[in-house]
Structure formats: structure tokens, C-alpha cells
Amino acid sequence: MVRRKTIIVLTITFMVTLMVTAFSYLYISQILRLRIANANESATQLTRQLAYAVENDPPDFSSTRVDTTDPIAVRRAIAEYLQTDVDLNNMLQSARGSWIFVMDAAIIGPDGKALLHTDSNLVGKEIPPRPDFQRLLSARFPEQLRIIYGPPSVYDVSYDLHLRGLPFGSVRIGVSPFFLEREINLKIMHSLYLSIAAIFASLILSAGISNLALGPLKEISRNLDSMAGEESGELASSSSRHDEYGLVTLKIANLGRQIRDSKEIFSALKDNVDQLMSKLQDGLMLFTRDCRVVLVSAPVESFLGRPRGELLGRTAEQIFDRTSLLGTALLDAFERRRPLSQREFETAAGKNIQVSLDFVQEKNSQIGALLIMRDTESVRRIGDEIEMSRRLSASGRLTRGVAHEVKNPINAIVLHLQLLQNKLAQQEPDTRRHMDIIESEIHRLDRVVQTLVDFTRPRNLHLENVDLRRLLDDVAQLAAPDAEQHGVTIERQSSASPLLVKVDLDLMKQALLNVVINGVQAMPQGGPLTIAARREDNVIVAEVSDEGGGIPQDVQEKIFELYYTTKKDGSGIGLAQTYQILQWHYGSVDFQSTDGRGTTFRFHIPAAESMEQNAQEYAAETSAQRPA
């Protein structure tokens, strides 16, 4: 296989040879054309000098016997005069001896015969015309070379004569191009020597250029090896079949494939991270070593009041302002490289947030920082919900245990009470009334225990896609008689587009109805009760707002506890049941109450497509974790 260095050397040598040949061709062609032009000009000057000598020295025939009125006789007399003119003959002979390219010179009469000729044998003889020297002058270079190196030939340079205003023959000078052959040979040899020298110089130059051009490729190849790691088996086997350039090309292609693979992996990882961070409630900001932001979660926008696109790529000093307590604390922490641990600050938007700053280290050097921002109110609310769940769980376990222990004695008491009723009915009829009261209370106690068991028993949900707007309409119709009795007007507000949720229809209807009935009963003097629904990202929010007396501040933490109630005839089960139903559907319920101005309960229910996506992701994770 021809190596690239050899190709470069041969290419440069060929180009130099081609250039030298082209320049030599142009040089010789111009020299030849110039020499031919000089010969033509010199021969033309000689013909004009001879013509001038002939035309300006006419003989005087007035004293002779020549009839001057006869043109033929005059021409004959002039021809005889020119033949005997010594000066004119000397000029012809000197023209031939002074110029090497002049082969002969002649003065031709009107009849085509030589009046004077450098060859005395041709005087008086007819001289046939020869090719015009202009043909050689106007020919192309190859044609000129063919004429010069071809058979010897002579070309005429002629000039027409006029005596006494009438045409009188011509002056002809024979020019031979043979004299140029020696000069052209010298020029060709000179060009040949120059070409040979240029070729050798080009060989040396091309070898040096190839080493200079291909030398760094070895260093580039080593750098590519260090970037891509050890050579793969494919590259190692190809090293003997490729030159330096081919190896570098293969390694660059291999590195490009690795970069593309890494880019695809990074892109997939980035999509997963973005998808994960979009579901986070905490604001996360990841900084590089030089304190530039490379990752921002969606909640940061609400905390700082700036879009994520504006934050990416900026430094901490460009994002935070020292005029605020938050900016001062964070910038000081970045400068000192000291972490912050769950400190609370108030943002420019008036939100209270909890901030943590941790520095990421690798091999005892800090390579970045992670800033976490949490909504303080959300943290407290989540803590309250966790505490409520813990209490309900503990209460459920206790209730199930108590119900199990109470059920058996109740059944035994009922059985023996029936036996006692049968025995005393014949002997003491007055005890019947007391027995009935005891039986009624025992059955009521049994219903209470059964209610506790039902409340804590796990449920199998019959999930289906439901438009929450239609579900709220059904709840409003169910609560309408009670609302009309209390003078309450139920008002509906919802979006124009469907609000699909995936819920157990009966349980969710019961959860909503519990809150609506409480709202109706909270307004004994009547008033408006508003039921609204809207979509917020992947969550459907339903609100039930009344204008009652509100929930006192000191009992708000207990409002979802089982059996806790502020009504005289309340059971304390409704709101606890609502809270539990929302938990079963991966949702939540909270409220906002102002003493004397009413209460608003908010239901947060995942949208149907979000529930399906979560279910698919859970199924995929479960199947991936399941052993083969």
C-alpha cells in the first residue's frame, strides 16, 4: 500500500516538474517569438533601405537615346542602369554578410526576373516567390519548432518598388529560420538543467514538508489515545495497514463515536434528570467549581422570581444580591467555602424559605456546590401531614386491636342477654324494658366497633376515569336538599375543558360530600357555598368555600383526627374519612380558615394521565427489580 508520505512527495515533485515545464515552455516560446520578430524587423529594415536606394537614385534619360515617352523603353533602361549600379550591388552583398539569418537578397523586376541578386548566376532569371516570413511569425510555438527543426527552408521578406509613381518590381530578402536552432537548443538545455535541479529540490522539499506535516500527527495520535483511553483491538489491528494520517482519521472517528454515544447518554440522563426535577417541590441549584449554575429545578423560579433560562450559566454573584440577607449569606458561604445548614430567609417575593448549601468534594477538592431551597410553609405542612398519617396509622392499629378484643365480649353479652330475656320474661315481665335498653345500647356499641373496623380496613379501589366537573355536579345535587333547608346557595365554578381524574367514584363522591355538607351546616343563616375546580400542571384542584364562622385556630390541627368534632351531633368521622380517601388516591386535602369569615377546603387529585404514567413507571421498576 502506498503510504501517504510517498504520495505527498510524488505529488509535490510532479507539481514542481509541471510548473518548471510550463515556465520553460513559456520562456522558450517567448524567446523564439522575440527572435523571429527581431529577424523580421531587421529584414524589413534592409528591404526598405534597398528600396529607398533604388527609388531615390533614378537615372536621367533626357540626354540619351531612350524614348522617355515609352514606358517599356524606360523600364528596360532603368533595369540596365540598376544592374550596373555599383553602390546598389555593394548594399546587396553587405546585407547578406552582415546578418546571419539573410540567405540572399535580390531586386526583382516587373517581369519577375532578377535585376540584381547576391547570386550572380540568377541575374536575369525568373525568381519564383517563396513563403512569406509573416507565416513563421504568426505561427504557434509548436509550428515554429516544427519549421525550425524541419527541413531547411527560406522565407521571403519583400517590399514593393515604385519608380516615377509606377510599380516597379520588389526587393526580396531570403531569411532562413535555421539560424535559430542553435539558440533554441541552448535555451532548451538551460531549461532542462533547471528542471532537473528543480525536481531534485522538490524531492528534498517535499520530503521535508511531508515530515513537517505528518510529524505532528504522531503527537496528535498519542493525544487521541490518551483522550480515548487504550487503543481498541480494531485500531491496533489497523495500525499496520494505515499511515499516520489514516490512523489519526480512524482515532478521530472512534473518538467521535464515543462522543456521540456519550452525548446520547448525557441527553437521556438530562431528560431523566429534568423529568425528575420537574416533579420535585424543592428548589435545587447545582453549581460548578467556578460557582456557575448548570442545573436548576422548576420551583427555583417561584422562589427567586426569575426564569430558569436566565439563571443557567450565571455565577452566584450575578444571581444573588448582597443587599438581601439571603444573598449576603449565600455569597459569604461561597467565598469561604463553608456550607449552610437549613437556615430560614425571606425572599423578595415575601416567601419564607429554608436554605441549605453543601459543597461537593472529590479527592479532597471541591468540584461544585448544591443549593436546596424549600418552602417553609410546605415543610411544616408536610410535617403535619406525616404526623397526621402517623396518628391515623397508630389509631388504626389500636382500633383494630380494640375492635377485635371488644367484638367477642359483645357477642357473648348479646347471646347471654337473649337467654336471660327468655328466662325473666315469664317470671318478671317488668324487666323487659330494661333488657331492651341494654340490648339497644349493646347493638349501638357493636355498630361503633364495626365502624372503626370498616374505617381501618384496607379498601380495594375500583378506579375509573371520571370528569371531576361531572362528579362535583353530582355532589351538588346530593347536597341541594340540605342546602335549601339551611338557605344556602351552591355556586359552581369550573374550567371549560374536561378535568379527568382516575378515582373510585363512590369513595371520592363521599369525600367531597362530607366537606360540602360541613360547609352547608357551617352557615345556619344561609349564604353562598362555592364549588370550583381547575387544573394546575398534573394536578386537579377542587375547592369548597363557605362563608361560615370558620375553624378556630386552636383546633385546626385536630380537624382531621378520627372522632374529633366541633358539632354537638357530629360523629367526628367525616373529615377523617375524607383525609383517608384522598390518601388512598395519592392526593391530599388541606384547608384555609379565617375566624368569622369562612373556610376553604382544597382537594389535590392527580390527573388521570399522571396516575397512568406513575402506574407504568411503578410497574416497570417492579419488573426490573424482580429476579429472573
C-alpha positions in Angstrom: 0.0 0.0 0.0 1.4 3.4 -1.0 2.0 5.5 2.2 0.7 9.0 2.4 4.3 10.4 2.8 5.2 8.9 -0.6 2.0 10.3 -2.1 2.9 13.8 -0.8 6.5 13.5 -2.1 5.4 12.4 -5.5 2.6 15.0 -5.7 4.9 17.9 -4.8 7.6 16.6 -7.2 5.0 16.3 -10.0 3.6 19.7 -9.4 7.1 21.3 -9.3 8.1 19.4 -12.5 4.9 20.5 -14.2 5.4 24.1 -13.1 9.1 24.2 -14.3 8.0 22.6 -17.6 5.2 25.1 -18.1 7.5 28.0 -17.3 10.2 26.6 -19.6 7.7 26.2 -22.3 6.5 29.8 -21.9 10.1 31.1 -21.6 11.4 29.3 -24.8 8.2 30.2 -26.8 8.7 33.9 -25.9 12.4 33.8 -26.7 11.7 32.2 -30.0 8.9 34.6 -30.9 11.1 37.5 -29.9 14.0 36.3 -32.0 11.7 35.7 -35.0 10.2 39.2 -34.6 13.7 40.7 -34.4 14.7 38.9 -37.6 11.6 40.0 -39.3 12.1 43.6 -38.3 15.8 43.6 -39.3 14.9 42.1 -42.7 12.1 44.6 -43.2 14.6 47.4 -42.5 17.0 46.0 -45.1 14.3 45.8 -47.7 13.3 49.4 -47.0 16.9 50.6 -47.2 17.4 48.9 -50.6 14.1 50.2 -51.8 15.0 53.7 -50.7 18.3 53.5 -52.6 16.5 52.3 -55.7 13.6 54.8 -55.6 15.8 57.9 -54.8 18.5 57.5 -57.4 16.7 57.3 -60.8 18.8 57.8 -63.9 18.3 60.8 -66.1 17.5 59.6 -69.7 16.9 63.1 -71.2 20.4 63.2 -72.8 20.2 59.6 -74.0 18.6 57.9 -76.9 16.0 56.4 -74.7 12.5 57.3 -75.6 11.2 58.7 -72.3 7.7 58.6 -73.6 7.8 54.9 -74.0 7.2 53.2 -70.5 8.6 49.9 -71.7 11.7 51.5 -73.0 12.1 53.4 -69.8 11.8 50.3 -67.7 14.3 48.5 -69.8 16.7 51.4 -69.4 16.2 51.5 -65.6 16.8 47.8 -65.3 20.0 48.1 -67.3 21.0 51.0 -65.1 20.3 49.2 -61.8 22.3 46.2 -63.0 25.4 48.4 -63.4 24.9 50.4 -60.2 27.9 49.6 -58.1 26.6 51.1 -54.9 23.4 49.1 -55.1 25.3 45.8 -55.7 27.5 46.5 -52.7 24.5 47.1 -50.5 23.1 43.7 -51.6 26.3 41.9 -50.8 26.8 43.7 -47.5 23.2 42.8 -46.4 24.0 39.1 -46.8 27.3 39.3 -45.0 26.1 41.5 -42.1 23.2 39.3 -40.9 23.5 35.5 -40.4 19.8 34.9 -41.0 19.9 36.5 -44.5 20.4 33.9 -47.1 20.2 36.1 -50.2 18.9 39.5 -51.4 17.5 40.4 -54.8 15.8 43.2 -56.7 13.1 41.7 -58.9 11.9 43.5 -61.9 8.3 43.9 -63.1 8.6 40.7 -65.1 9.6 38.6 -62.1 13.2 38.3 -63.2 16.2 39.2 -61.0 17.7 42.6 -61.9 20.2 42.2 -59.1 20.9 39.2 -56.9 23.5 38.2 -54.4 23.9 35.1 -56.5 25.2 36.4 -59.9 24.1 33.2 -61.6 20.4 34.1 -61.0 20.6 37.6 -62.5 18.2 37.8 -65.4 16.4 34.7 -64.4 12.9 34.4 -63.2 12.8 34.1 -59.4 9.7 32.2 -58.1 8.2 33.7 -54.9 8.8 31.8 -51.6 6.6 31.6 -48.5 6.2 34.9 -46.6 8.2 35.2 -43.4 5.0 36.5 -41.7 3.8 32.9 -41.8 6.6 31.9 -39.4 6.0 35.0 -37.2 2.3 34.3 -36.8 2.6 30.6 -36.3 2.1 28.9 -32.9 5.0 27.8 -30.9 4.8 24.0 -31.8 4.5 25.0 -35.5 7.5 27.3 -35.2 9.6 24.5 -33.6 8.5 22.1 -36.4 9.7 24.7 -39.1 13.0 25.3 -37.3 13.8 21.7 -36.7 12.3 20.5 -40.0 14.0 20.5 -43.5 15.9 23.7 -44.3 13.7 26.4 -45.8 13.9 30.0 -46.8 11.2 32.6 -46.4 10.9 36.0 -48.2 10.7 39.4 -46.7 9.7 41.7 -49.6 9.0 45.3 -50.3 7.3 46.7 -53.4 9.2 49.3 -55.5 7.7 52.4 -57.2 9.6 54.4 -59.8 8.2 57.6 -61.1 4.9 56.8 -59.4 4.5 53.4 -61.1 5.0 49.9 -59.7 8.4 48.5 -60.5 9.1 45.1 -59.1 10.1 44.5 -55.5 13.0 44.0 -53.1 13.2 40.5 -51.7 15.4 39.2 -48.8 15.5 35.5 -48.2 15.5 34.7 -44.4 16.3 31.2 -43.1 15.0 30.1 -39.6 17.8 27.6 -39.4 19.9 30.1 -37.6 17.5 29.9 -34.5 18.1 26.2 -34.0 21.3 26.6 -32.1 20.0 29.4 -29.9 16.8 27.4 -29.1 19.0 24.3 -28.3 20.9 26.4 -25.7 17.7 27.6 -24.2 16.2 24.1 -24.1 19.3 22.7 -22.4 19.3 25.5 -19.9 15.6 24.8 -19.1 16.4 21.1 -18.9 19.1 21.7 -16.3 16.8 24.0 -14.4 14.1 21.3 -14.4 16.4 18.6 -13.2 17.6 20.9 -10.4 14.1 21.8 -9.6 13.0 18.2 -9.4 15.8 17.3 -7.0 15.0 20.4 -5.0 11.3 19.4 -5.0 12.2 15.9 -3.8 14.1 17.3 -0.8 11.5 20.0 -0.2 8.6 17.6 -0.4 10.3 15.1 1.9 10.9 17.9 4.4 7.3 19.2 4.1 5.9 15.7 4.5 8.0 15.1 7.7 6.9 18.6 8.9 3.3 18.0 8.0 3.0 14.4 9.2 5.3 14.7 12.2 2.7 16.4 14.5 0.2 13.6 13.6 2.2 11.2 15.8 1.8 13.6 18.7 -1.9 14.1 17.8 -2.3 10.3 17.7 -0.8 10.0 21.2 -3.1 12.7 22.5 -6.1 11.0 20.9 -5.0 7.7 22.6 -4.8 9.5 26.0 -8.3 11.1 25.4 -10.0 7.9 24.2 -8.1 5.5 26.6 -6.3 2.5 25.4 -6.4 1.5 21.8 -9.2 -0.8 20.9 -8.4 -4.1 19.1 -9.8 -2.7 15.9 -7.4 0.3 15.9 -4.4 -1.9 17.0 -5.0 -4.3 14.1 -5.4 -1.3 11.7 -2.1 0.4 12.7 -0.1 -1.8 10.3 -2.5 -1.1 7.4 -2.7 2.7 7.7 -0.2 5.5 7.7 -0.1 8.3 10.3 -2.9 10.2 8.7 -5.1 7.1 8.3 -4.5 6.2 12.0 -5.4 9.7 13.2 -8.5 9.7 11.0 -9.6 6.3 12.5 -8.9 7.5 16.0 -10.8 10.8 15.4 -13.7 8.7 14.0 -13.5 6.4 17.1 -13.4 9.4 19.4 -16.4 10.9 17.5 -18.4 7.7 18.1 -17.5 7.8 21.8 -18.6 11.5 22.0 -21.8 10.7 20.1 -22.5 7.8 22.5 -21.7 10.0 25.5 -23.9 12.7 24.1 -26.8 10.3 23.7 -26.3 9.0 27.2 -26.0 12.5 28.5 -29.1 13.6 26.6 -31.1 10.7 28.0 -29.7 11.4 31.5 -30.5 15.1 31.2 -34.1 14.3 30.1 -34.5 11.9 33.1 -33.0 14.5 35.4 -35.2 17.2 34.0 -38.3 15.0 34.3 -37.3 14.0 37.9 -36.6 17.6 38.9 -39.9 18.8 37.4 -41.7 16.7 40.0 -39.7 18.0 42.9 -41.2 20.5 45.3 -37.7 21.6 46.5 -35.7 24.2 44.6 -32.3 22.7 43.5 -29.4 24.6 42.0 -26.2 22.9 41.1 -23.0 25.0 40.8 -19.7 24.2 39.2 -16.2 24.8 40.6 -16.3 28.4 39.5 -19.8 28.9 41.0 -21.7 28.8 37.7 -25.2 27.3 37.6 -25.5 24.2 35.4 -28.8 22.7 36.8 -31.9 24.4 38.0 -35.2 22.9 39.1 -38.6 24.4 38.4 -39.5 25.6 41.9 -36.5 27.9 41.9 -38.4 30.2 39.5 -41.1 30.8 42.1 -38.5 31.3 45.0 -36.3 33.7 43.1 -38.9 35.2 40.7 -36.6 34.6 37.7 -36.9 32.0 34.8 -34.6 29.1 34.7 -33.2 30.1 31.3 -32.0 33.3 32.8 -30.2 31.6 35.7 -28.3 28.9 33.7 -24.7 29.7 33.1 -24.6 32.7 35.5 -22.4 32.9 38.6 -23.6 33.2 42.2 -22.7 36.8 42.3 -24.8 37.5 39.2 -27.8 35.8 40.7 -27.8 36.9 44.3 -27.7 40.4 45.7 -25.8 41.4 48.8 -28.5 43.9 49.8 -30.7 40.9 50.9 -30.0 38.6 53.9 -30.3 35.6 51.6 -27.8 37.0 49.1 -25.3 38.0 51.8 -25.4 34.6 53.5 -25.0 32.6 50.3 -22.2 34.8 48.8 -20.3 34.7 52.1 -20.7 30.9 52.1 -19.4 30.6 48.5 -16.4 32.9 49.3 -15.5 31.0 52.4 -16.4 27.6 51.0 -18.5 26.8 54.1 -21.9 25.1 53.9 -25.2 26.4 55.2 -27.5 24.2 57.1 -31.3 24.8 57.0 -31.4 28.5 57.6 -34.6 30.4 57.0 -34.8 33.5 54.9 -37.5 35.7 53.4 -37.3 36.2 49.6 -38.0 39.4 47.7 -41.5 37.9 46.9 -42.2 37.7 50.6 -41.9 33.9 50.8 -40.3 32.2 53.8 -37.8 29.6 52.5 -35.4 27.1 54.2 -32.0 27.2 52.6 -29.2 24.6 52.6 -25.9 24.8 50.8 -23.5 21.9 50.6 -20.2 21.7 48.7 -19.5 18.6 46.6 -16.0 17.2 47.1 -13.9 14.7 45.1 -10.4 13.6 46.3 -10.3 16.4 48.9 -11.1 19.1 46.4 -14.4 20.9 46.0 -15.8 20.4 42.5 -19.1 22.1 42.9 -22.0 23.1 45.2 -25.6 22.1 45.7 -28.2 24.7 46.9 -31.5 23.4 48.2 -34.4 25.8 48.8 -37.7 24.6 50.5 -40.9 26.5 51.2 -41.0 26.7 54.9 -44.8 26.5 55.0 -44.7 23.4 52.7 -42.2 21.8 55.1 -44.4 22.5 58.0 -47.5 21.3 56.1 -45.7 18.1 55.1 -44.6 17.5 58.6 -48.2 18.0 59.8 -49.4 15.5 57.2 -46.8 13.0 58.2 -47.8 13.4 61.8 -51.4 13.1 60.9 -50.7 9.9 58.9 -48.7 8.6 61.8 -51.5 9.2 64.2 -54.1 7.7 61.9 -51.9 4.7 61.4 -51.4 4.3 65.1 -55.1 4.9 65.7 -55.9 2.3 63.1 -53.7 -0.3 64.6 -55.1 0.4 68.1 -58.7 0.4 66.8 -58.3 -2.9 65.0 -56.9 -4.4 68.2 -59.6 -2.9 70.4 -62.3 -3.9 68.0 -61.1 -7.5 67.9 -61.0 -7.6 71.7 -64.4 -5.9 72.1 -66.2 -7.8 69.4 -66.0 -11.2 71.2 -67.3 -10.0 74.6 -70.1 -8.1 72.8 -71.2 -11.3 71.0 -71.1 -13.2 74.3 -73.1 -10.5 76.1 -75.7 -10.4 73.3 -76.1 -14.2 73.4 -76.5 -14.4 77.2 -78.8 -11.4 77.2 -81.1 -13.2 74.9 -81.0 -16.2 77.2 -81.7 -14.0 80.2 -84.6 -12.3 78.4 -86.2 -15.7 77.8 -85.9 -16.7 81.4 -87.0 -13.4 83.0 -89.9 -12.8 80.5 -92.0 -15.4 82.3 -91.0 -14.5 85.9 -90.6 -10.7 85.9 -92.3 -9.0 82.9 -91.3 -5.5 84.2 -87.6 -6.3 83.4 -88.4 -6.4 79.7 -88.0 -2.7 79.3 -84.6 -2.7 80.9 -83.5 -5.6 78.8 -84.5 -3.8 75.7 -82.4 -0.7 76.7 -79.4 -2.9 77.4 -79.8 -4.7 74.0 -80.2 -1.4 72.2 -77.0 0.0 73.7 -75.1 -3.1 73.1 -76.1 -3.0 69.4 -75.1 0.6 69.2 -71.7 -0.3 70.7 -71.4 -3.0 68.1 -72.1 -0.6 65.3 -69.4 1.8 66.6 -66.9 -1.0 66.8 -67.9 -2.1 63.2 -67.5 1.5 62.0 -64.0 1.5 63.5 -63.2 -1.8 61.8 -64.5 -0.5 58.4 -62.6 2.7 58.8 -59.2 1.0 59.3 -59.8 -1.9 56.9 -57.8 -1.7 53.6 -60.0 -1.0 50.6 -59.9 -2.3 47.1 -60.4 0.8 44.9 -62.4 0.5 41.7 -60.6 3.1 39.7 -62.1 4.7 36.6 -61.6 7.8 34.5 -64.1 10.5 35.6 -64.6 14.1 34.7 -64.3 15.9 38.1 -66.8 18.5 36.8 -69.5 15.9 36.5 -68.6 14.4 39.9 -68.9 17.9 41.5 -72.3 18.3 39.8 -73.5 15.0 41.4 -72.2 16.1 44.8 -74.0 19.5 44.4 -77.3 17.7 43.6 -76.9 15.4 46.6 -76.3 18.3 48.9 -79.0 20.5 47.4 -81.9 19.5 49.7 -79.8 20.1 52.9 -78.5 23.3 51.4 -82.1 24.5 50.6 -83.1 23.7 54.1 -80.3 25.9 55.5 -80.9 28.7 53.0 -77.5 28.0 51.3 -77.0 28.7 47.6 -74.5 26.3 45.9 -72.5 28.1 43.2 -70.4 26.2 40.6 -67.2 27.4 39.0 -65.1 25.2 36.7 -62.9 25.3 33.6 -64.4 24.7 30.1 -62.1 21.8 29.4 -62.5 18.3 30.9 -60.8 17.6 34.2 -60.1 13.9 34.1 -59.1 12.0 37.2 -58.8 8.3 37.9 -60.7 7.6 41.2 -63.1 5.3 42.9 -66.3 7.2 42.1 -68.3 6.3 45.2 -65.4 7.0 47.7 -64.4 10.3 46.0 -68.1 11.4 45.9 -68.3 10.6 49.7 -65.1 12.5 50.4 -66.4 15.6 48.6 -69.9 15.3 50.0 -68.6 15.2 53.6 -66.9 18.6 53.1 -69.8 20.1 51.2 -72.3 19.1 54.0 -70.0 20.5 56.6 -69.8 23.8 54.7 -73.6 23.9 54.4 -74.0 23.2 58.2 -71.4 25.9 58.9 -73.8 28.6 57.6 -77.0 28.3 59.7 -78.1 31.8 58.5 -77.6 30.8 54.8 -75.2 32.2 52.3 -73.2 31.2 49.2 -71.2 27.9 49.0 -68.8 27.9 46.1 -67.6 24.7 44.5 -64.7 25.3 42.0 -62.3 23.1 40.0 -59.3 23.8 37.9 -56.1 22.2 36.6 -52.6 23.1 37.9 -49.9 21.2 35.9 -50.5 17.5 36.5 -52.9 18.1 39.5 -56.6 18.7 39.5 -57.6 21.1 42.3 -61.2 21.2 43.7 -62.2 23.9 46.2 -65.2 24.1 48.5 -65.6 27.6 50.1 -68.2 28.6 52.7 -68.8 31.9 54.5 -69.4 30.4 57.9 -67.8 31.2 61.2 -64.6 29.5 60.3 -62.5 27.0 62.3 -60.9 28.3 65.5 -57.1 28.5 65.3 -56.6 26.3 68.4 -58.4 23.3 66.9 -57.2 23.4 63.3 -54.5 20.8 63.9 -57.1 18.3 65.1 -59.7 18.8 62.4 -58.8 15.6 60.5 -58.5 13.4 63.6 -60.9 10.5 64.0 -63.9 11.2 66.3 -62.9 14.8 66.7 -65.8 17.2 66.0 -66.9 20.7 67.0 -70.6 20.0 66.3 -72.9 18.8 69.0 -74.4 15.9 67.0 -71.3 15.2 64.9 -69.6 11.8 64.7 -66.0 13.1 64.0 -65.7 10.5 61.2 -66.5 12.6 58.1 -63.3 14.7 57.7 -61.1 11.8 58.9 -62.7 9.6 56.2 -62.2 12.4 53.6 -58.5 12.6 54.5 -58.1 8.9 54.3 -59.8 8.6 50.9 -57.6 11.3 49.4 -54.5 9.4 50.7 -55.8 6.2 49.0 -55.9 8.2 45.7 -52.3 9.6 46.2 -53.9 13.0 46.7 -54.2 15.4 49.6 -56.7 17.7 51.3 -55.9 20.9 53.2 -57.8 24.0 54.3 -57.5 27.7 54.9 -59.8 29.2 57.5 -60.3 32.7 58.8 -62.2 33.1 62.1 -65.5 34.7 61.3 -65.0 34.8 57.5 -65.3 31.2 56.4 -63.3 28.2 55.3 -61.9 26.9 52.1 -61.1 23.2 51.7 -58.8 22.2 48.8 -58.6 18.8 47.2 -55.4 17.9 45.2 -56.1 14.9 43.0 -53.5 13.7 40.4 -54.7 14.0 36.8 -55.7 10.8 35.0 -52.7 10.7 32.7 -50.3 11.4 35.6 -51.8 8.5 37.5 -51.4 6.2 34.5 -47.8 7.3 34.0 -46.9 6.7 37.6 -48.5 3.3 37.4 -46.5 2.4 34.3 -43.2 3.6 35.9 -44.0 1.7 39.1 -44.7 -1.5 37.0 -41.5 -1.0 35.1 -39.4 -0.6 38.2 -41.1 -3.6 39.8 -40.4 -5.8 36.8 -36.8 -4.6 36.6 -36.3 -5.4 40.3 -38.0 -8.8 40.1 -35.3 -11.6 39.8 -35.2 -13.6 36.6 
